[in-house]
């Protein structure tokens, strides 16, 4: 996994957590759901990169 990809996935995950928190605090269900989706997307990308790394070894 490249360093840039790790940072990108971590940034997307953090942004998703922030969105989810803001959505929860403002009672905005759409924003909260977007945050959860962003986190899920980042986790899926990270898992894919780990699988690629496992086959490179």
ABEGO torsion letter per residue (X at the ends): XBAAAAAAAAAAAAAAAAAAAAAAAAGBAAAAAAAAAAAAAAAAAAAAAAAAAAAAX
